[in-house]
Amino acid sequence: MSKTKDTIKEFFQLGLAIFLASIGLKAFLLPNGFLDGGATGIAILISELFDLNISIILPIASIPFFLLGYFTTTKRILVKSIISILCLSLIIHFENFNAITDDKLIIAAFGGIFLGSGIGMAIRNGAVLDGSELLGLYINDKLGVSIGSVILVFNIFLFGITALFLSPEVAMYSILTYLVTSKAIDFTIQGFENYVGLMIVSQKSNAIQKEFLQEIGQGITIYQGIKGYGKSGINETKEIIHLVVNRIDARRISRMIDKIDQQAFIIEFDVNDVKGGKIRRFLIQE
């Protein structure tokens, strides 16, 4: 029963994601000829250049990316993505939104917010509404180039073509739309709870641990490190403090450590998801 409930919730959220993306496209970007990045941008560009229906071009433009996705992702994700793209194309075709505004900054901002929210919500539920992520996964798997770098280079090429065949102004507003879309995707995936991981190595580890327990109230994990070469020579054992915190607490913890040991070695890294355990929230005190 629980699995059925989760599946229903997943497909409901995918439906909402498709609807949000369609608003961004049909009510903001398409009536004004603005592009986004990735496969969606290719479809809009082709429809503008050759006066073709984007609801037909979008699934066709996504085919090469889905072929790459066949080699880099699971069949479930691929099937959900294909269905999502087809549903998005159908909604765009039958939707009858009127252009809300002709202010170009508002179009770029809100078009990007709606489209990015839809794409981000789809990713959270195991599907993509834009195939450029699949291209990034494929090249990362084959060549080791980061997914973000692949998408960035791809979109630079796309916006360069836009400036050449449409206009530099459209290209610049499209870049702005892409930046807003990217931020909206990140925010939708991460939400308010944006976490980082910290690894701390210090000669005053015990004092730092005591301060955590007394002042921060943050759970920590202690690793035992063995030997290291540095300015202090060979150290037989080192305690490594590991914890996951939200970004607000990360700044406070860094200041706390500086008061105890300014020579402490701190590694900070992004955490995409956290499950279980006791995590301090931004809005809820736990």
N, C-alpha and C positions, 0 to 999 in steps of 0.2 A: 504493500500500500504506500509506504514511504517513497519507494522508487517511482511509482506512478505519479505521486504528488510532485516530486522533484522534476520529473519530465514535463508535467503540465506547466509548472512554474517556469522552467527553462524556455519552453516554446512561447509562453505568454510574453516573457521578457524579450525574446527574439522578435516577436511581432511588434512590440513597442519600439524596439531598436530600429526596425525597418520603417515604421511610421515616422519616427523622429528624423531619420536620414532623408526620407522623402520630402518632409517639410523643408529641410535645409536646401534641398535641390530645387523643388518645384516652386516654392514661395520666395526664394531668395536668389540662388545662383543662376539657374537656367534662364529666367526671364531677362537677366542682365548680362548673360554671356560670361559670367565668372567661372573660373576653373578651380578645382581642387587638385591635389596630387594623385598619383597612382592611376589605377585602371579607370576610376571615375573621371579623372581629369582627361585621360585619353578619349573616353567616350564623349565628353562634353566638347572637346576640341574637334573631333571628327564630325559631330553633329553640327557644330558652328560652321566648319569649313565647307561641308557638302550638303547642308540643309537636310539632314537625315533625322529621323525620330530617335531620340536618345534611348527610349525604352527598348528599342531593337538593338542599338549599338552597344549598350552597356553589357548585356550577357555575352555578345560576340567578342567584345574587347577583353572580357574576363577569361575566355577559353584558354589562351596560352598560359595564363597564371594558374588556372586549375590543373592543366597538364603538368606543370612543375610541382604543384601541390600534391599530385598523385605519388611523387617520389619522396616527399619530405614530411607528410603529415598523415594522420590516421584517416581511414575511410569515413568514419563517423563525422569528423570535422569537415572533410571534403564534401560529403553529401549535404550536411547542414548548410555549408557555405553556398553551394550551388542552388539549393532551394531558396535561401535567403536572397541571393542576387536576382533570381527569377521573380520572386515575390516583390522585391523592390522595383523591378522593371515594370511589373503589372500595375503597381500602385501609382508609379509616376505616369503611366499611360492613362489611367482612368481618373487620377486626381485632378481637381479643377480649382486649384488655389489661384487667386489673383495675386499679382505682385504687391507686396505689402508697402514697399517704399522704393524710392529711386535714389536715396542717399547711399553713395557707394561705400562709405565706411560702415554704415549700419548693415548693409548687405553682406560685406565681407565678414563682419564680426558675428552677426547672428546666424548667417548661413553656415559659417564654420562651427559655431556652437551646436546648432541642431545636428549637422552632419557628423561632427566629432562625437557627440553624445550617442548617436545611433551606432556608429562604428565601434565605439568603446564598449557599449552595452552588448553588442553582438560578440565581441571578443571575449567578454566575461562569461558568455554562455556557449563558448566553443564553436564560433563561426566567424567568418570574415565577410565584410561588405565591400572590401576593396582588396584586389588580388596582389597589390604590391608587397604586402606582408609575406605572401607565399613565395614571391620572387626573392625577397630577402632571405627567407629560410633556406631556399635552394642554393643560392650562391654562398651563404654562410656554411652550408653543409659541404659544398664542393671545394671552396677556395679559402674558407676561414675568415672571410671579410665580415665585419659586424653587420647585423640586419639594419641598424640605423644608418650606417654609411651607404649601404646599397640603396635604400629608399631615398636618401638625400641626393645621391648622384643621379638617380633615375628622375627625380623631380626637377633638378636643375636642368637636365636635358629637355624635359617636357616644357618647362616654363620658357626656356630659350626658344623652342619652336613656336610657342604662343606669341612671344615678342616679335618673332620674324614674320609670322603669317597673319596674326590678328593686329595687335598693337602693343607697344611697350607698356602703356597704361594698364591694359587688361592683364598683362603678365604680372605687373607689380601688385595690382589688387588681388590677383590670384595667389601670389606668394603670401600676401597678408592673410587671405582665407585659409591657406594651407597651414600657416603658423597657428592660427586660432583653432583650426580643426585638430592639430596635433596636441595642443594643450588641453582641449576638451576631451580627447581620447584618453590622455594620461589621467585627467581628473576623474573621468568616469570609471576607469579601471581601478585607480588607487583610492578614490573617495577622499574623505577628510583624513582618514587614517593613513598617513604617509610615513612609513617606518624606515629606520636605518639600523644597521647592525654596527656594533662597536667591538673591537678587540683591543685590549689595553695591556701593555707590558710595562711593568714598573718595578723599581727596586723597593718601592714602598707599597707593595700590593696589599699588605694587611691593613694599612691605614686607609687605603682607598676602599677596600671591602667594608670596613667598619663604618666609613662615612656613607656608603650606599645604604647600609641597613638602617642607620640612624636618621639620616637627613632626606634621602631620596625615596626610600621605600620601594626600590626597584629590585626585582629578582635578577640574580646573576648566575652564570655558570663558570666554574674554574677549571681550566685545563692545566696539566703539568707539561711544560716544555722541557726538552733535554738538550743541553749544550747550545752554545751560540758563540759566534765570533764577532767582536765589536771593539769599541774603544776601551771597554773594561776588561778585554781578554776573554778567556773561556769561562763560561758559567755552566756549572753542572746541571742546575735545575732552574726553571723560571715558571712562575705562576702567570697564566694568561687569563685575564678576565674577559668573558664574552657575554654580551647582552643585546637585546633588541628593544629599541625605544622609539617613540615618535620624535619628529624633528624638533618639536618645542623642547622636550626634555634633553635632547642631544646637546643643545647649546649650553644648557644649565650644567649638565654633567661635565662637559669640557672645561667650563670655568671652575668647577669644583676640583677637578683633577689638577688643574694648574696651580691651585692654592696648596696642594699637597706635594706634587712632584712635577715641576716644569720640564723635566727631562723624560717624562713618560712617553712611550711610543704608542700612538693611537691610530688605528686603522678604522676608517668609516666607510661603509658600503651600503648600497641600496638594497632594500628587502622588498620583493614583489608581493609577498603574501605571508600572513601569519595565521596559524591555526593552533588552538589549544593553549594551555598555559595561562599565566596571568600577565596581561599587557595593560599598561597605563594608557587610557584613551584621552583624546583631546577634550571631548565634551562630557565624558562620564567619568567621575572619580571612582576608581575601583581599588 
